Amino acid sequence: MNDLKKILLVLFVSLFFVCVGFVGFVAYAASDWSQQQKITPDDGAAGEYFSNYWGGTNGESVTVDSTGTYAVVGAEDEDKAYVFKRSGATWAQVDMLTGPSSSSFGRSVDISGDYMIIGAPSDNRSYIYKRDTGLDTWSITEYITSPHAGDFGWSVGIDGDYAVVGGPNYSPTIPQRLGQGGIEIYKRDTGLESWTVQTGVMATWYPLAADDDEANAYVGYTVDIDGDTVVAGAPGEDNTKGVNAGSVYVFTRSGETWSQQQKLEPALSSEMGMGTSSIAVSGDYFIATHYGPNV
């Protein structure tokens, strides 16, 4: 996304309207936010947990494109994702995408231009869709997998020809670090609809792991990408701010090589408060939410 206000909109929706069976769209005008519309899926049913899983707080299953035209909302309990289109101030459902049964399809979603990515972490897969030319329907072009288990697809992000997928439960065995987590970055092959994992650090590490390599850090619990920058949350990481205070890792691209640029900790101490529950990046700025008993 290129508009920070849209990012704030998505985070607002994610934090305050998930887990109750609908999504509320808010609009920014005259230095104020107001609810624009409440939407539910056309086939909505009790127990569907439209917009996230029950008890979820990271909001990764709600996204709006950079133009504010399309929104995608996941319903992982039903292995579905719904596409909505805005006309004026009104949003209406235009498509429904369905994944394999019990795959957690819709756990994470993101959209960029004519492409969207949907995570299905119970199958360790992420699906790439492309909008059908001149239509408001979307067709699958590829699914990407990882040879390593770890809830691959728990978080996803896409921007232009690049996509990022988080696997927060990735656990390397040598040395053994349960729940270290990590991310993979993909690029769309020129002129094709196939996506290839990036080289550089990715050729050495699976996944692209943070330098600290800490057990139970859950790197990749949440991710986002904008241009040459990827941000990844590690909500379980211990640091100077406390146990499970969480960190954010920033990765940047030079050519086709991605490397860690910076690690950021929360400004406030948060003992036993799982950090970085949601994240979004736009240009020179990113925003990360945090939850815990001391926040």
C-alpha positions in Angstrom: 0.0 0.0 0.0 1.2 3.5 -0.8 -1.3 5.5 1.3 -0.7 5.5 5.0 -4.3 6.6 5.7 -5.5 3.4 4.0 -3.1 1.4 6.2 -4.5 3.1 9.3 -8.0 2.2 8.0 -7.1 -1.4 7.6 -5.5 -1.5 11.1 -8.5 0.2 12.6 -10.9 -2.3 10.9 -8.6 -5.2 12.0 -8.3 -4.2 15.6 -11.9 -3.2 16.3 -14.2 -5.2 14.0 -12.7 -8.7 13.8 -14.1 -11.8 15.4 -17.7 -10.5 15.5 -18.9 -11.6 12.1 -18.7 -8.4 10.1 -16.2 -5.8 8.9 -16.7 -2.1 9.4 -15.2 0.3 6.9 -14.2 3.7 8.2 -13.4 6.8 6.1 -11.1 9.7 6.7 -12.4 13.2 6.0 -11.8 16.6 7.6 -9.3 15.3 10.1 -11.8 12.8 11.4 -12.7 9.1 11.1 -16.2 7.8 10.8 -17.8 4.5 10.0 -18.8 4.3 6.4 -20.4 0.9 6.1 -20.8 -2.5 7.9 -20.5 -5.5 5.6 -21.2 -9.2 5.9 -20.6 -12.0 3.4 -23.5 -12.9 1.1 -23.5 -16.4 2.4 -22.6 -15.5 5.9 -23.5 -18.1 8.6 -23.1 -18.5 12.4 -19.6 -19.8 13.3 -17.9 -18.6 10.2 -15.7 -16.0 12.0 -15.8 -13.7 9.0 -12.6 -11.5 9.0 -10.5 -13.7 11.3 -10.4 -16.8 13.5 -12.1 -16.6 16.9 -10.0 -14.8 19.4 -7.6 -13.6 16.7 -6.1 -10.1 17.2 -3.6 -9.6 14.4 -6.1 -8.5 11.7 -4.1 -10.1 8.8 -7.4 -11.2 7.2 -8.6 -7.7 6.2 -6.9 -5.7 3.4 -7.8 -2.8 1.1 -5.9 -2.1 -2.1 -3.9 1.1 -2.6 -6.7 2.8 -4.7 -9.4 2.1 -2.1 -11.4 0.2 -4.7 -11.1 -3.4 -3.6 -11.1 -5.1 -0.2 -10.4 -8.7 0.6 -11.7 -10.3 3.8 -10.8 -13.8 4.9 -12.9 -16.4 6.7 -10.5 -19.1 7.6 -12.9 -21.2 9.5 -14.8 -21.8 6.3 -11.7 -21.7 4.1 -13.0 -18.7 2.1 -12.0 -15.2 1.1 -14.4 -12.5 0.0 -13.7 -9.7 -2.4 -15.6 -6.4 -2.1 -15.6 -3.5 -4.5 -16.4 0.2 -3.6 -18.6 2.3 -5.7 -18.8 5.8 -4.3 -19.3 5.2 -0.6 -20.9 1.8 -1.0 -19.1 -1.6 -0.8 -20.6 -4.7 -2.3 -19.3 -8.3 -2.6 -18.1 -9.2 -6.1 -16.4 -12.5 -5.7 -15.9 -15.4 -3.2 -12.8 -17.6 -3.3 -12.7 -21.0 -1.7 -9.7 -23.0 -0.6 -9.1 -26.7 0.4 -11.1 -27.9 3.3 -9.4 -27.5 6.8 -6.5 -25.6 5.2 -7.1 -22.3 7.1 -7.4 -20.6 3.7 -8.1 -17.0 4.4 -6.0 -16.8 7.5 -4.1 -14.0 5.8 -4.8 -11.9 2.8 -3.2 -9.0 0.8 -3.9 -7.3 -2.5 -1.8 -5.3 -4.9 -3.1 -4.1 -8.3 -4.5 -7.1 -10.2 -3.0 -9.7 -7.8 -3.8 -11.0 -4.4 -2.3 -13.5 -2.1 -4.1 -15.7 0.4 -2.5 -17.8 3.1 -3.5 -21.3 4.0 -1.1 -22.2 6.9 -2.7 -25.5 7.9 -1.5 -26.7 4.4 1.7 -24.7 4.5 0.6 -23.0 1.3 -0.2 -19.5 -0.1 -2.3 -18.9 -3.2 -1.8 -16.3 -5.9 -4.8 -14.9 -7.7 -5.1 -12.5 -10.6 -8.1 -10.4 -11.6 -9.7 -11.5 -14.8 -9.3 -8.9 -17.5 -12.1 -6.3 -17.4 -14.0 -8.2 -14.7 -14.4 -8.3 -11.0 -13.6 -12.0 -10.7 -10.3 -13.5 -9.7 -8.6 -16.7 -10.8 -5.8 -18.7 -9.2 -2.5 -18.5 -11.1 -0.2 -20.4 -8.8 0.2 -21.7 -5.3 3.5 -21.5 -3.5 4.7 -24.0 -0.9 7.7 -24.4 1.3 9.6 -27.7 2.0 9.6 -26.8 5.7 6.6 -26.9 7.9 6.0 -24.0 10.2 2.5 -22.5 9.4 3.8 -21.2 6.1 1.1 -18.7 5.0 0.2 -17.5 8.5 1.0 -14.1 7.2 1.3 -12.7 3.7 2.1 -9.5 1.8 2.2 -8.5 -1.8 3.4 -5.4 -3.7 3.8 -5.4 -7.4 6.0 -8.3 -8.5 7.1 -9.3 -5.0 5.4 -11.3 -2.3 6.3 -12.2 1.2 5.1 -15.2 3.3 5.6 -15.8 7.0 6.0 -19.1 8.7 6.2 -18.2 12.4 6.4 -21.8 13.7 9.4 -22.8 11.6 11.7 -24.7 13.9 15.2 -25.5 12.7 16.7 -28.6 14.0 20.5 -27.7 13.8 20.7 -25.9 16.1 17.2 -26.7 17.5 15.1 -23.6 18.0 11.4 -24.3 18.3 9.2 -21.5 17.0 12.1 -19.4 15.7 10.0 -18.5 12.6 11.0 -16.9 9.4 9.9 -15.5 6.1 10.3 -16.2 2.4 10.2 -13.6 -0.4 9.1 -14.4 -3.9 9.3 -12.5 -7.2 7.0 -13.0 -10.2 8.8 -14.2 -13.2 9.0 -11.6 -16.0 6.1 -12.1 -18.4 4.8 -15.2 -16.6 2.4 -16.1 -13.8 5.0 -18.1 -11.9 6.7 -16.9 -8.7 10.3 -17.8 -7.7 11.9 -17.6 -4.2 14.5 -14.9 -4.1 18.3 -15.5 -4.0 20.9 -14.0 -1.7 20.2 -14.6 1.9 17.3 -16.9 0.9 19.8 -19.2 -0.8 21.5 -19.8 2.5 18.8 -19.6 5.0 15.3 -21.1 5.1 13.4 -19.1 5.8 14.8 -15.5 5.8 15.4 -15.5 9.5 16.2 -12.7 11.8 19.8 -12.4 12.8 19.1 -13.1 16.5 17.7 -16.7 15.8 15.8 -17.0 19.0 13.5 -19.9 19.9 9.8 -18.9 20.3 10.4 -15.6 18.7 7.8 -16.4 15.9 9.4 -14.3 13.3 6.9 -13.9 10.5 3.8 -13.9 12.7 2.9 -10.8 10.7 4.5 -9.3 7.6 4.1 -6.6 5.1 6.0 -5.4 2.0 6.2 -2.0 0.2 8.7 -1.6 -2.7 12.1 -2.6 -1.5 11.2 -3.0 2.1 9.8 -5.9 4.1 8.8 -5.7 7.7 8.3 -8.8 9.9 7.0 -9.0 13.4 8.4 -11.4 16.0 5.9 -11.1 18.8 7.4 -13.7 21.1 10.9 -12.3 21.2 12.6 -11.4 24.5 14.5 -8.2 24.5 15.5 -5.2 26.7 11.9 -4.3 27.0 10.9 -7.5 28.7 9.9 -11.2 28.1 7.8 -11.6 25.0 8.0 -7.9 24.4 8.3 -8.5 20.7 10.4 -7.0 17.9 10.1 -5.8 14.3 12.7 -6.8 11.7 13.2 -4.6 8.7 14.6 -6.2 5.5 15.7 -4.3 2.4 16.5 -5.3 -1.2 19.6 -4.5 -3.2 19.3 -5.9 -6.7 17.7 -9.3 -6.0 19.3 -9.8 -2.6 17.4 -9.2 0.6 19.1 -8.6 3.9 18.3 -7.5 7.4 18.6 -3.7 7.8 17.4 -3.1 11.3 15.7 -4.6 14.4 13.3 -2.4 16.4 12.0 -2.9 19.9 8.8 -1.4 21.4 9.3 2.0 23.1 7.6 0.9 26.3 8.4 -2.0 28.6 6.0 -4.9 28.3 6.7 -7.8 30.5 4.9 -10.9 29.2 3.0 -8.9 26.6 3.1 -10.5 23.2 4.2 -7.8 20.9 3.9 -6.8 17.2 0.5 -8.3 16.6 -0.1 -6.5 13.4 2.1 -4.5 11.0 1.9 -2.4 7.9 4.6 -0.4 5.9 4.3 2.5 3.4 7.2 4.3 2.0 9.4 5.6 4.9 6.9 4.7 7.6 5.5 1.6 9.2 3.1 1.1 12.0 2.9 -1.9 14.4 0.3 -2.7 16.9 1.0 -4.3 20.2 -1.2 -6.2 22.8 -0.5 -7.4 26.3 -1.5 -6.8 29.9 0.7 -3.7 30.3 -0.6 -1.9 27.2 
